[in-house]
Amino acid sequence: MDIAQAITELESSPSNVRFARLVNVCTHFFGEPRIRGSHHIFRTPWQGDPRINLQAQRGGRAAPYQVRQVIAALKKHEALYDDDNND
């Protein structure tokens, strides 16, 4: 899976994303999370707010605002690091 596919998948229905799927996408692009209780915390490779904090909602779904945060992080990752791969 590449970043564009992940973004498209998440944007298609941000209110209907399974938590496990969102964790898998984040693990693929940002590495293994630090888990504190029910929180899965991913570090991002840039300065600023370098964390994505995910917590499952009832029914095993991800919160839509967390899906939007992951989409924003994936877009930033693509903008910062995709050019490095094309050189």
N, CA, C and O atoms as a DFTB+ gen file, in Angstrom:
348 C
 N C O
     1  1       0.848      -1.174       0.000
     2  2       0.000       0.000       0.000
     3  2       0.890       1.232       0.000
     4  3       1.880       1.299       0.728
     5  1       0.525       2.201      -0.821
     6  2       1.248       3.466      -0.786
     7  2       0.392       4.515      -0.078
     8  3      -0.768       4.267       0.252
     9  1       0.970       5.669       0.144
    10  2       0.283       6.711       0.910
    11  2      -0.995       7.159       0.213
    12  3      -2.016       7.360       0.870
    13  1      -0.955       7.319      -1.103
    14  2      -2.139       7.774      -1.833
    15  2      -3.306       6.803      -1.653
    16  3      -4.445       7.230      -1.468
    17  1      -3.026       5.500      -1.708
    18  2      -4.083       4.502      -1.507
    19  2      -4.648       4.588      -0.088
    20  3      -5.861       4.517       0.107
    21  1      -3.767       4.741       0.895
    22  2      -4.217       4.829       2.289
    23  2      -5.083       6.055       2.502
    24  3      -6.120       5.978       3.162
    25  1      -4.667       7.186       1.949
    26  2      -5.441       8.421       2.097
    27  2      -6.804       8.265       1.448
    28  3      -7.815       8.637       2.043
    29  1      -6.850       7.727       0.249
    30  2      -8.115       7.536      -0.460
    31  2      -9.049       6.633       0.335
    32  3     -10.238       6.922       0.466
    33  1      -8.511       5.547       0.863
    34  2      -9.319       4.612       1.647
    35  2      -9.904       5.293       2.887
    36  3     -11.086       5.127       3.189
    37  1      -9.086       6.049       3.595
    38  2      -9.555       6.696       4.821
    39  2     -10.516       7.844       4.529
    40  3     -11.486       8.044       5.260
    41  1     -10.251       8.597       3.466
    42  2     -11.124       9.724       3.118
    43  2     -12.490       9.277       2.626
    44  3     -13.457      10.032       2.728
    45  1     -12.590       8.072       2.096
    46  2     -13.852       7.614       1.525
    47  2     -14.953       7.493       2.578
    48  3     -16.131       7.671       2.268
    49  1     -14.578       7.194       3.807
    50  2     -15.587       7.072       4.854
    51  2     -14.940       7.210       6.235
    52  3     -14.782       6.212       6.938
    53  1     -14.564       8.428       6.633
    54  2     -13.843       8.606       7.897
    55  2     -14.641       8.216       9.141
    56  3     -14.052       7.958      10.191
    57  1     -15.940       8.170       9.041
    58  2     -16.740       7.804      10.210
    59  2     -16.992       6.296      10.292
    60  3     -17.670       5.823      11.204
    61  1     -16.443       5.548       9.334
    62  2     -16.691       4.110       9.308
    63  2     -15.383       3.324       9.129
    64  3     -15.333       2.351       8.376
    65  1     -14.328       3.759       9.831
    66  2     -13.035       3.088       9.741
    67  2     -12.839       2.249      10.996
    68  3     -12.992       2.743      12.113
    69  1     -12.503       0.994      10.808
    70  2     -12.236       0.130      11.957
    71  2     -10.935       0.571      12.619
    72  3      -9.968       0.922      11.942
    73  1     -10.924       0.550      13.948
    74  2      -9.755       0.957      14.712
    75  2      -8.534       0.121      14.328
    76  3      -7.443       0.666      14.160
    77  1      -8.701      -1.173      14.190
    78  2      -7.579      -2.053      13.838
    79  2      -6.985      -1.668      12.484
    80  3      -5.770      -1.736      12.302
    81  1      -7.824      -1.268      11.540
    82  2      -7.338      -0.854      10.219
    83  2      -6.516       0.421      10.334
    84  3      -5.468       0.545       9.701
    85  1      -6.987       1.372      11.142
    86  2      -6.273       2.628      11.311
    87  2      -4.917       2.381      11.976
    88  3      -3.920       2.997      11.599
    89  1      -4.877       1.491      12.957
    90  2      -3.617       1.131      13.608
    91  2      -2.670       0.488      12.601
    92  3      -1.478       0.793      12.596
    93  1      -3.181      -0.396      11.750
    94  2      -2.346      -1.038      10.723
    95  2      -1.753      -0.020       9.757
    96  3      -0.578      -0.116       9.402
    97  1      -2.547       0.945       9.333
    98  2      -2.056       1.980       8.420
    99  2      -0.959       2.793       9.104
   100  3       0.088       3.045       8.508
   101  1      -1.193       3.203      10.344
   102  2      -0.199       3.994      11.067
   103  2       1.080       3.194      11.304
   104  3       2.180       3.731      11.176
   105  1       0.942       1.925      11.647
   106  2       2.111       1.080      11.870
   107  2       2.925       0.955      10.585
   108  3       4.155       0.981      10.619
   109  1       2.247       0.821       9.475
   110  2       2.929       0.685       8.178
   111  2       3.791       1.917       7.879
   112  3       4.926       1.778       7.423
   113  1       3.264       3.116       8.130
   114  2       3.968       4.336       7.757
   115  2       4.800       4.951       8.877
   116  3       5.770       5.655       8.595
   117  1       4.450       4.707      10.133
   118  2       5.128       5.383      11.243
   119  2       5.811       4.442      12.221
   120  3       6.438       4.909      13.172
   121  1       5.714       3.142      12.023
   122  2       6.372       2.194      12.905
   123  2       5.461       1.736      14.035
   124  3       4.295       2.123      14.115
   125  1       6.018       0.908      14.898
   126  2       5.248       0.340      16.007
   127  2       4.848       1.421      17.007
   128  3       5.628       2.329      17.294
   129  1       3.630       1.319      17.536
   130  2       3.186       2.317      18.514
   131  2       3.689       2.004      19.912
   132  3       4.052       0.870      20.228
   133  1       3.699       3.038      20.738
   134  2       3.849       2.848      22.172
   135  2       2.422       2.723      22.685
   136  3       1.579       3.564      22.372
   137  1       2.144       1.701      23.456
   138  2       0.778       1.475      23.924
   139  2       0.729       1.755      25.415
   140  3       1.465       1.157      26.200
   141  1      -0.152       2.676      25.794
   142  2      -0.391       3.038      27.189
   143  2      -1.871       2.823      27.460
   144  3      -2.705       3.652      27.093
   145  1      -2.192       1.717      28.099
   146  2      -3.597       1.387      28.327
   147  2      -4.280       1.133      27.000
   148  3      -3.890       0.237      26.251
   149  1      -5.299       1.924      26.710
   150  2      -6.020       1.759      25.449
   151  2      -5.517       2.713      24.356
   152  3      -6.056       2.719      23.249
   153  1      -4.506       3.506      24.653
   154  2      -3.977       4.476      23.694
   155  2      -2.814       3.880      22.905
   156  3      -1.905       3.274      23.471
   157  1      -2.862       4.063      21.604
   158  2      -1.781       3.667      20.701
   159  2      -1.147       4.966      20.215
   160  3      -1.792       5.753      19.523
   161  1       0.108       5.190      20.574
   162  2       0.767       6.466      20.304
   163  2       1.873       6.235      19.284
   164  3       2.799       5.461      19.522
   165  1       1.767       6.911      18.151
   166  2       2.733       6.797      17.065
   167  2       3.552       8.077      16.988
   168  3       3.016       9.178      17.116
   169  1       4.858       7.923      16.777
   170  2       5.735       9.076      16.578
   171  2       5.851       9.336      15.082
   172  3       5.957       8.406      14.283
   173  1       5.831      10.590      14.723
   174  2       6.033      10.970      13.328
   175  2       7.443      11.527      13.185
   176  3       8.000      12.024      14.164
   177  1       8.038      11.460      11.994
   178  2       9.444      11.818      11.834
   179  2       9.722      13.306      11.634
   180  3      10.810      13.653      11.173
   181  1       8.802      14.186      11.955
   182  2       9.046      15.618      11.758
   183  2       8.909      16.367      13.079
   184  3       8.381      15.851      14.064
   185  1       9.403      17.599      13.063
   186  2       9.344      18.468      14.234
   187  2       7.925      18.981      14.434
   188  3       7.088      18.887      13.537
   189  1       7.669      19.512      15.592
   190  2       6.335      20.033      15.889
   191  2       5.627      19.071      16.809
   192  3       6.181      18.671      17.833
   193  1       4.427      18.698      16.468
   194  2       3.686      17.734      17.272
   195  2       3.908      16.360      16.650
   196  3       3.168      15.964      15.750
   197  1       4.908      15.634      17.113
   198  2       5.299      14.393      16.439
   199  2       4.565      13.158      16.916
   200  3       5.144      12.072      16.958
   201  1       3.285      13.305      17.282
   202  2       2.561      12.138      17.778
   203  2       1.182      12.030      17.127
   204  3       0.538      13.020      16.780
   205  1       0.772      10.782      16.983
   206  2      -0.612      10.467      16.623
   207  2      -1.104       9.571      17.752
   208  3      -0.521       8.518      18.013
   209  1      -2.161       9.983      18.413
   210  2      -2.682       9.258      19.566
   211  2      -4.043       8.683      19.197
   212  3      -4.994       9.429      18.963
   213  1      -4.135       7.349      19.145
   214  2      -5.374       6.687      18.750
   215  2      -5.957       5.913      19.918
   216  3      -5.229       5.323      20.715
   217  1      -7.269       5.923      20.009
   218  2      -7.970       5.140      21.014
   219  2      -9.257       4.630      20.383
   220  3      -9.993       5.389      19.752
   221  1      -9.524       3.339      20.557
   222  2     -10.719       2.728      19.961
   223  2     -11.984       3.278      20.604
   224  3     -12.021       3.571      21.799
   225  1     -13.005       3.407      19.792
   226  2     -14.328       3.796      20.271
   227  2     -15.163       2.535      20.454
   228  3     -14.717       1.438      20.117
   229  1     -16.324       2.683      20.966
   230  2     -17.219       1.527      21.093
   231  2     -17.489       0.927      19.719
   232  3     -17.599       1.640      18.721
   233  1     -17.591      -0.373      19.692
   234  2     -17.865      -1.056      18.430
   235  2     -16.629      -1.283      17.584
   236  3     -16.743      -1.728      16.442
   237  1     -15.448      -0.989      18.111
   238  2     -14.220      -1.236      17.370
   239  2     -13.937      -0.250      16.262
   240  3     -13.122      -0.524      15.381
   241  1     -14.592       0.889      16.290
   242  2     -14.388       1.916      15.262
   243  2     -13.409       2.970      15.749
   244  3     -13.234       3.159      16.953
   245  1     -12.778       3.647      14.819
   246  2     -11.913       4.781      15.129
   247  2     -12.773       6.044      15.135
   248  3     -13.735       6.157      14.375
   249  1     -12.417       6.975      15.990
   250  2     -13.131       8.249      16.027
   251  2     -12.836       9.020      14.741
   252  3     -11.687       9.061      14.299
   253  1     -13.857       9.631      14.136
   254  2     -13.636      10.360      12.878
   255  2     -12.565      11.449      12.985
   256  3     -11.826      11.669      12.026
   257  1     -12.465      12.134      14.127
   258  2     -11.445      13.177      14.245
   259  2     -10.042      12.557      14.229
   260  3      -9.095      13.182      13.750
   261  1      -9.907      11.334      14.749
   262  2      -8.612      10.659      14.714
   263  2      -8.275      10.219      13.287
   264  3      -7.114      10.265      12.879
   265  1      -9.271       9.801      12.544
   266  2      -9.059       9.438      11.137
   267  2      -8.584      10.667      10.374
   268  3      -7.665      10.570       9.561
   269  1      -9.199      11.823      10.625
   270  2      -8.777      13.062       9.956
   271  2      -7.340      13.429      10.339
   272  3      -6.583      13.910       9.495
   273  1      -6.955      13.208      11.606
   274  2      -5.581      13.476      12.033
   275  2      -4.596      12.573      11.300
   276  3      -3.526      13.023      10.890
   277  1      -4.949      11.315      11.136
   278  2      -4.080      10.383      10.416
   279  2      -3.971      10.782       8.949
   280  3      -2.881      10.734       8.378
   281  1      -5.079      11.175       8.332
   282  2      -5.045      11.633       6.938
   283  2      -4.105      12.824       6.803
   284  3      -3.289      12.867       5.882
   285  1      -4.210      13.789       7.713
   286  2      -3.334      14.965       7.678
   287  2      -1.869      14.557       7.837
   288  3      -0.999      15.091       7.149
   289  1      -1.594      13.619       8.733
   290  2      -0.221      13.156       8.940
   291  2       0.301      12.434       7.705
   292  3       1.461      12.608       7.331
   293  1      -0.539      11.627       7.069
   294  2      -0.118      10.927       5.854
   295  2       0.179      11.911       4.725
   296  3       1.145      11.734       3.982
   297  1      -0.648      12.948       4.597
   298  2      -0.410      13.965       3.564
   299  2       0.883      14.713       3.831
   300  3       1.635      15.001       2.900
   301  1       1.151      15.032       5.092
   302  2       2.395      15.713       5.442
   303  2       3.582      14.794       5.160
   304  3       4.596      15.236       4.621
   305  1       3.459      13.527       5.522
   306  2       4.522      12.544       5.259
   307  2       4.795      12.463       3.760
   308  3       5.948      12.443       3.329
   309  1       3.740      12.417       2.986
   310  2       3.882      12.335       1.526
   311  2       4.586      13.580       0.983
   312  3       5.482      13.473       0.146
   313  1       4.180      14.760       1.461
   314  2       4.771      16.008       0.978
   315  2       6.244      16.122       1.366
   316  3       7.060      16.596       0.575
   317  1       6.583      15.693       2.568
   318  2       7.959      15.829       3.048
   319  2       8.900      14.775       2.501
   320  3      10.059      15.070       2.210
   321  1       8.417      13.545       2.358
   322  2       9.316      12.436       2.069
   323  2       9.142      11.820       0.692
   324  3      10.020      11.077       0.252
   325  1       8.050      12.094      -0.005
   326  2       7.868      11.525      -1.338
   327  2       8.870      12.104      -2.307
   328  3       9.357      11.393      -3.185
   329  1       9.196      13.395      -2.169
   330  2      10.185      14.015      -3.056
   331  2      11.562      13.392      -2.877
   332  3      12.324      13.297      -3.839
   333  1      11.895      12.962      -1.645
   334  2      13.182      12.326      -1.402
   335  2      13.306      11.016      -2.163
   336  3      14.398      10.655      -2.601
   337  1      12.204      10.303      -2.324
   338  2      12.231       9.016      -3.016
   339  2      12.293       9.172      -4.532
   340  3      12.715       8.253      -5.235
   341  1      11.876      10.329      -5.038
   342  2      11.842      10.535      -6.478
   343  2      13.134      11.092      -7.039
   344  3      13.280      11.178      -8.258
   345  1      14.070      11.469      -6.198
   346  2      15.332      12.041      -6.673
   347  2      16.274      10.978      -7.179
   348  3      17.382      11.292      -7.615
